[in-house]
Amino acid sequence: MPESCLIREAVSTDAARLTQVLRDAFEEYRGRLDPPSSAHGKTEAVVRRELSDGGAFVAEADGVLFGCVFFHLKADHLYLDRLAVLPSYRGQGVSLRLMQAVESRARELGQTRVRLSVRLALTSHHAWYARQGYGFHSHGTHAGYTSPTFLVLEKVL
């Protein structure tokens, strides 16, 4: 992780850079996931809407935004959404710091649970989240599919 790495709350003027980070970070999954990731079709307008429906944290250094995570407040938990780190910045603890920011926000909002979704096909992700304290909550199925396509994981804070 760059020494000058800053984790901060995203603002609406970050929308264009957030859109690009999402597209670039999820590019490796193009053609590998069924259904395809919605990250490929993200637009600035969609990102702005997601920011206003919750928020996001970004990781940046020297003016370069290279990671992000979105969050949405629900009745009984905070939903962690779209954790993304550019490939050249992975393996340096950026994802963990972004997740910790969401967990801290959950506590500030009085929530005791954080949930996230992960594709069934991404088994290495399941293991990584388990190491961060996330356990099975439920299965989920994308619209138009008859069997589960993702897991919902939960961490009790």
Backbone as CSV, one residue per row, in Angstrom:
resi,resn,N_x,N_y,N_z,CA_x,CA_y,CA_z,C_x,C_y,C_z
1,MET,0.861,-1.173,0.000,0.000,0.000,0.000,0.903,1.230,0.000
2,PRO,0.587,2.174,-0.851,1.403,3.390,-0.864,1.438,4.019,0.530
3,GLU,2.604,4.515,0.917,2.766,5.099,2.246,1.779,6.222,2.502
4,SER,1.449,6.958,1.461,0.556,8.096,1.626,-0.913,7.717,1.422
5,CYS,-1.242,6.425,1.510,-2.611,5.970,1.280,-3.573,6.593,2.282
6,LEU,-4.621,7.177,1.745,-5.652,7.818,2.549,-6.970,7.108,2.284
7,ILE,-7.688,6.757,3.341,-9.040,6.240,3.219,-9.949,7.389,3.636
8,ARG,-10.838,7.786,2.747,-11.735,8.907,3.047,-13.110,8.629,2.466
9,GLU,-14.088,9.387,2.953,-15.432,9.250,2.421,-15.495,9.848,1.015
10,ALA,-16.184,9.158,0.131,-16.340,9.646,-1.239,-17.301,10.826,-1.264
11,VAL,-17.090,11.694,-2.222,-17.990,12.813,-2.471,-18.466,12.725,-3.922
12,SER,-19.520,13.460,-4.246,-20.120,13.325,-5.578,-19.145,13.640,-6.705
13,THR,-18.178,14.510,-6.447,-17.210,14.840,-7.498,-16.247,13.680,-7.777
14,ASP,-16.291,12.626,-6.956,-15.474,11.427,-7.199,-16.143,10.460,-8.176
15,ALA,-17.383,10.736,-8.578,-18.174,9.763,-9.338,-17.478,9.247,-10.595
16,ALA,-16.859,10.112,-11.363,-16.208,9.663,-12.599,-15.059,8.706,-12.282
17,ARG,-14.238,9.062,-11.293,-13.112,8.189,-10.932,-13.601,6.884,-10.316
18,LEU,-14.657,6.938,-9.510,-15.220,5.717,-8.928,-15.729,4.789,-10.025
19,THR,-16.403,5.356,-11.017,-16.919,4.568,-12.133,-15.782,3.837,-12.833
20,GLN,-14.679,4.533,-13.072,-13.543,3.918,-13.762,-12.884,2.837,-12.906
21,VAL,-12.736,3.080,-11.609,-12.147,2.068,-10.717,-13.010,0.809,-10.723
22,LEU,-14.329,0.967,-10.617,-15.216,-0.188,-10.632,-15.059,-0.982,-11.927
23,ARG,-15.092,-0.303,-13.041,-14.963,-0.993,-14.334,-13.613,-1.709,-14.446
24,ASP,-12.542,-1.010,-14.103,-11.201,-1.597,-14.232,-10.988,-2.746,-13.257
25,ALA,-11.468,-2.599,-12.014,-11.256,-3.633,-11.001,-12.053,-4.902,-11.308
26,PHE,-13.207,-4.765,-11.932,-14.050,-5.923,-12.222,-13.822,-6.489,-13.624
27,GLU,-12.932,-5.880,-14.404,-12.706,-6.326,-15.780,-12.278,-7.798,-15.846
28,GLU,-11.503,-8.250,-14.881,-11.035,-9.641,-14.900,-12.178,-10.653,-14.812
29,TYR,-13.356,-10.209,-14.390,-14.497,-11.116,-14.262,-15.382,-11.128,-15.506
30,ARG,-15.053,-10.287,-16.476,-15.842,-10.250,-17.716,-15.799,-11.633,-18.366
31,GLY,-16.984,-12.150,-18.639,-17.084,-13.459,-19.274,-16.912,-14.632,-18.326
32,ARG,-16.628,-14.376,-17.051,-16.401,-15.444,-16.075,-17.563,-15.621,-15.116
33,LEU,-18.448,-14.632,-15.038,-19.558,-14.690,-14.087,-20.890,-14.761,-14.818
34,ASP,-21.777,-15.581,-14.282,-23.121,-15.697,-14.813,-24.092,-15.553,-13.655
35,PRO,-24.879,-14.463,-13.608,-24.955,-13.381,-14.591,-23.717,-12.488,-14.537
36,PRO,-23.482,-11.755,-15.614,-22.310,-10.859,-15.644,-22.397,-9.800,-14.547
37,SER,-21.253,-9.318,-14.112,-21.212,-8.270,-13.101,-21.820,-6.990,-13.648
38,SER,-22.618,-6.334,-12.826,-23.192,-5.049,-13.232,-22.139,-3.945,-13.218
39,ALA,-20.963,-4.220,-12.660,-19.899,-3.211,-12.623,-19.471,-2.798,-14.029
40,HIS,-19.593,-3.711,-15.006,-19.173,-3.402,-16.371,-20.008,-2.286,-16.994
41,GLY,-21.247,-2.157,-16.544,-22.127,-1.150,-17.124,-22.341,0.071,-16.246
42,LYS,-21.531,0.212,-15.207,-21.701,1.364,-14.309,-21.482,2.659,-15.077
43,THR,-22.303,3.640,-14.740,-22.149,4.974,-15.307,-21.978,5.953,-14.153
44,GLU,-21.535,7.145,-14.481,-21.404,8.185,-13.447,-22.739,8.439,-12.769
45,ALA,-23.818,8.452,-13.546,-25.146,8.712,-12.981,-25.531,7.630,-11.976
46,VAL,-25.249,6.381,-12.299,-25.560,5.279,-11.386,-24.717,5.402,-10.122
47,VAL,-23.453,5.718,-10.271,-22.568,5.862,-9.112,-23.033,7.017,-8.229
48,ARG,-23.419,8.129,-8.823,-23.929,9.259,-8.039,-25.180,8.850,-7.253
49,ARG,-26.055,8.075,-7.884,-27.276,7.604,-7.224,-26.921,6.692,-6.052
50,GLU,-25.934,5.796,-6.252,-25.506,4.903,-5.174,-24.876,5.682,-4.022
51,LEU,-24.159,6.739,-4.339,-23.580,7.579,-3.286,-24.682,8.253,-2.476
52,SER,-25.733,8.710,-3.153,-26.805,9.401,-2.439,-27.694,8.424,-1.670
53,ASP,-27.669,7.148,-2.044,-28.466,6.120,-1.373,-27.707,5.487,-0.205
54,GLY,-26.551,5.981,0.078,-25.726,5.434,1.157,-24.446,6.222,1.206
55,GLY,-23.416,5.654,0.637,-22.146,6.348,0.582,-21.061,5.401,0.140
56,ALA,-19.835,5.880,0.223,-18.688,5.060,-0.164,-17.441,5.623,0.506
57,PHE,-16.459,4.756,0.618,-15.124,5.168,1.020,-14.197,4.904,-0.149
58,VAL,-13.166,5.725,-0.264,-12.178,5.544,-1.321,-10.786,5.432,-0.717
59,ALA,-9.932,4.753,-1.456,-8.507,4.685,-1.124,-7.777,5.458,-2.217
60,GLU,-6.935,6.385,-1.798,-6.183,7.162,-2.780,-4.827,7.544,-2.225
61,ALA,-3.933,7.802,-3.131,-2.593,8.274,-2.773,-2.103,9.163,-3.905
62,ASP,-1.536,10.267,-3.553,-0.972,11.197,-4.538,-1.970,11.531,-5.641
63,GLY,-3.232,11.699,-5.270,-4.258,12.074,-6.233,-4.812,10.935,-7.067
64,VAL,-4.296,9.723,-6.862,-4.767,8.560,-7.624,-5.740,7.762,-6.765
65,LEU,-6.964,7.631,-7.246,-7.977,6.842,-6.563,-7.857,5.411,-7.092
66,PHE,-7.598,4.445,-6.191,-7.346,3.071,-6.647,-8.191,2.015,-5.943
67,GLY,-9.082,2.447,-5.063,-9.947,1.482,-4.400,-11.190,2.165,-3.870
68,CYS,-12.244,1.371,-3.696,-13.480,1.927,-3.154,-14.354,0.817,-2.584
69,VAL,-15.291,1.228,-1.761,-16.321,0.336,-1.243,-17.552,1.190,-0.963
70,PHE,-18.698,0.676,-1.367,-19.962,1.371,-1.140,-20.652,0.768,0.071
71,PHE,-21.583,1.518,0.648,-22.366,0.995,1.767,-23.760,1.599,1.732
72,HIS,-24.719,0.823,2.270,-26.115,1.239,2.286,-26.711,0.852,3.633
73,LEU,-27.366,1.797,4.272,-27.996,1.556,5.565,-29.320,0.828,5.368
74,LYS,-29.471,-0.300,6.042,-30.708,-1.084,6.033,-31.292,-1.054,7.446
75,ALA,-32.477,-1.608,7.606,-33.152,-1.553,8.904,-32.354,-2.232,10.012
76,ASP,-31.742,-3.382,9.708,-31.065,-4.151,10.757,-29.587,-4.417,10.494
77,HIS,-29.019,-3.743,9.487,-27.589,-3.924,9.199,-27.105,-2.824,8.254
78,LEU,-25.793,-2.772,8.078,-25.197,-1.929,7.047,-24.746,-2.876,5.950
79,TYR,-25.133,-2.595,4.725,-24.781,-3.453,3.594,-23.519,-2.923,2.940
80,LEU,-22.493,-3.764,2.873,-21.216,-3.440,2.236,-21.323,-3.878,0.783
81,ASP,-21.066,-2.971,-0.141,-21.323,-3.223,-1.561,-20.130,-2.789,-2.405
82,ARG,-19.839,-3.574,-3.410,-18.861,-3.209,-4.436,-17.485,-2.851,-3.893
83,LEU,-16.882,-3.741,-3.174,-15.488,-3.565,-2.759,-14.625,-3.761,-3.998
84,ALA,-13.838,-2.771,-4.350,-13.042,-2.827,-5.582,-11.684,-2.182,-5.358
85,VAL,-10.642,-2.893,-5.752,-9.277,-2.364,-5.695,-8.616,-2.687,-7.034
86,LEU,-7.971,-1.700,-7.621,-7.287,-1.928,-8.892,-6.239,-3.023,-8.731
87,PRO,-6.085,-3.879,-9.740,-5.169,-5.024,-9.626,-3.758,-4.681,-9.156
88,SER,-3.193,-3.592,-9.602,-1.814,-3.265,-9.228,-1.667,-2.838,-7.765
89,TYR,-2.777,-2.629,-7.066,-2.742,-2.231,-5.654,-3.209,-3.347,-4.720
90,ARG,-3.517,-4.509,-5.269,-4.023,-5.614,-4.446,-2.905,-6.260,-3.646
91,GLY,-3.296,-6.955,-2.592,-2.329,-7.673,-1.757,-1.557,-6.780,-0.807
92,GLN,-2.034,-5.545,-0.626,-1.329,-4.585,0.225,-2.175,-4.114,1.411
93,GLY,-3.320,-4.764,1.626,-4.157,-4.399,2.759,-5.190,-3.320,2.480
94,VAL,-5.331,-2.906,1.235,-6.281,-1.843,0.899,-7.717,-2.306,1.145
95,SER,-8.059,-3.508,0.690,-9.423,-4.019,0.884,-9.782,-4.079,2.360
96,LEU,-8.850,-4.540,3.156,-9.097,-4.650,4.592,-9.360,-3.274,5.204
97,ARG,-8.574,-2.292,4.826,-8.781,-0.935,5.361,-10.114,-0.350,4.923
98,LEU,-10.522,-0.631,3.689,-11.823,-0.152,3.215,-12.957,-0.833,3.983
99,MET,-12.832,-2.128,4.215,-13.860,-2.852,4.970,-13.929,-2.339,6.405
100,GLN,-12.790,-2.066,6.999,-12.767,-1.546,8.366,-13.463,-0.189,8.449
101,ALA,-13.345,0.610,7.392,-14.026,1.906,7.359,-15.540,1.710,7.370
102,VAL,-16.025,0.722,6.607,-17.466,0.448,6.588,-17.916,-0.074,7.945
103,GLU,-17.138,-0.974,8.536,-17.504,-1.515,9.846,-17.530,-0.410,10.906
104,SER,-16.596,0.509,10.822,-16.574,1.637,11.744,-17.808,2.513,11.549
105,ARG,-18.187,2.739,10.298,-19.384,3.530,10.011,-20.630,2.826,10.561
106,ALA,-20.682,1.506,10.420,-21.825,0.749,10.957,-21.957,1.010,12.458
107,ARG,-20.833,0.931,13.169,-20.856,1.175,14.619,-21.336,2.592,14.920
108,GLU,-20.844,3.578,14.146,-21.251,4.974,14.347,-22.759,5.130,14.169
109,LEU,-23.338,4.333,13.271,-24.769,4.414,12.983,-25.598,3.522,13.909
110,GLY,-24.939,2.870,14.859,-25.654,2.025,15.804,-26.007,0.645,15.284
111,GLN,-25.396,0.262,14.165,-25.650,-1.067,13.609,-24.672,-2.073,14.212
112,THR,-25.160,-3.284,14.456,-24.297,-4.330,15.022,-23.955,-5.402,14.004
113,ARG,-24.436,-5.247,12.776,-24.190,-6.251,11.735,-23.829,-5.575,10.415
114,VAL,-22.892,-6.197,9.708,-22.554,-5.783,8.345,-22.781,-7.008,7.466
115,ARG,-23.447,-6.802,6.345,-23.678,-7.889,5.388,-23.105,-7.502,4.036
116,LEU,-22.774,-8.523,3.262,-22.286,-8.346,1.906,-22.699,-9.551,1.089
117,SER,-22.641,-9.418,-0.218,-22.935,-10.521,-1.123,-21.679,-10.856,-1.908
118,VAL,-21.505,-12.156,-2.171,-20.370,-12.609,-2.965,-20.850,-13.747,-3.859
119,ARG,-20.395,-13.735,-5.084,-20.805,-14.762,-6.048,-20.380,-16.146,-5.591
120,LEU,-21.238,-17.128,-5.836,-20.899,-18.516,-5.505,-19.615,-18.941,-6.201
121,ALA,-19.421,-18.484,-7.428,-18.263,-18.899,-8.222,-16.933,-18.379,-7.681
122,LEU,-16.952,-17.355,-6.857,-15.712,-16.724,-6.396,-15.299,-17.301,-5.035
123,THR,-14.934,-18.569,-5.034,-14.644,-19.270,-3.784,-13.454,-18.687,-3.029
124,SER,-12.478,-18.137,-3.732,-11.350,-17.519,-3.017,-11.825,-16.301,-2.231
125,HIS,-12.842,-15.626,-2.732,-13.415,-14.484,-2.009,-14.119,-14.954,-0.740
126,HIS,-14.823,-16.097,-0.830,-15.513,-16.633,0.357,-14.507,-16.823,1.488
127,ALA,-13.376,-17.423,1.153,-12.348,-17.708,2.160,-11.773,-16.414,2.733
128,TRP,-11.535,-15.429,1.892,-10.976,-14.161,2.365,-11.944,-13.485,3.327
129,TYR,-13.219,-13.430,2.960,-14.212,-12.816,3.848,-14.335,-13.586,5.154
130,ALA,-14.242,-14.904,5.097,-14.301,-15.719,6.321,-13.160,-15.331,7.259
131,ARG,-11.978,-15.087,6.691,-10.833,-14.678,7.523,-11.062,-13.309,8.162
132,GLN,-11.946,-12.508,7.578,-12.256,-11.185,8.134,-13.419,-11.254,9.120
133,GLY,-13.925,-12.472,9.382,-14.992,-12.633,10.374,-16.396,-12.715,9.813
134,TYR,-16.527,-12.848,8.498,-17.847,-12.932,7.870,-18.256,-14.394,7.708
135,GLY,-19.492,-14.686,8.103,-20.012,-16.038,8.004,-21.296,-16.081,7.201
136,PHE,-21.686,-17.283,6.856,-22.882,-17.495,6.037,-24.127,-16.933,6.707
137,HIS,-24.899,-16.187,5.934,-26.206,-15.686,6.387,-27.322,-16.338,5.570
138,SER,-27.186,-16.301,4.239,-28.230,-16.853,3.375,-27.714,-16.976,1.944
139,HIS,-28.497,-17.658,1.117,-28.225,-17.712,-0.316,-29.070,-16.647,-0.999
140,GLY,-28.617,-16.184,-2.133,-29.384,-15.241,-2.930,-29.393,-15.667,-4.381
141,THR,-30.404,-15.240,-5.085,-30.572,-15.611,-6.493,-30.839,-14.359,-7.313
142,HIS,-30.044,-14.153,-8.350,-30.268,-13.005,-9.232,-31.585,-13.182,-9.987
143,ALA,-32.186,-12.065,-10.347,-33.439,-12.086,-11.114,-33.245,-12.897,-12.395
144,GLY,-34.218,-13.753,-12.683,-34.162,-14.557,-13.900,-33.460,-15.894,-13.735
145,TYR,-32.938,-16.175,-12.550,-32.243,-17.433,-12.286,-33.084,-18.264,-11.322
146,THR,-33.000,-19.583,-11.457,-33.839,-20.455,-10.627,-33.105,-21.043,-9.439
147,SER,-31.781,-20.971,-9.451,-31.016,-21.475,-8.309,-30.081,-20.376,-7.817
148,PRO,-29.595,-20.499,-6.572,-28.745,-19.443,-5.994,-27.527,-19.127,-6.853
149,THR,-27.192,-17.842,-6.899,-26.019,-17.362,-7.636,-25.021,-16.647,-6.723
150,PHE,-25.455,-16.356,-5.478,-24.545,-15.676,-4.554,-24.857,-16.040,-3.120
151,LEU,-23.884,-15.754,-2.261,-24.039,-15.918,-0.821,-24.184,-14.546,-0.183
152,VAL,-24.960,-14.472,0.859,-24.984,-13.283,1.702,-24.206,-13.670,2.954
153,LEU,-23.158,-12.903,3.238,-22.320,-13.139,4.415,-22.567,-12.026,5.420
154,GLU,-22.362,-12.347,6.685,-22.632,-11.375,7.749,-21.527,-11.424,8.797
155,LYS,-21.226,-10.261,9.324,-20.306,-10.145,10.453,-21.040,-9.415,11.564
156,VAL,-21.029,-10.006,12.755,-21.588,-9.343,13.911,-20.458,-8.545,14.552
157,LEU,-20.685,-7.265,14.713,-19.639,-6.375,15.236,-19.593,-6.412,16.760
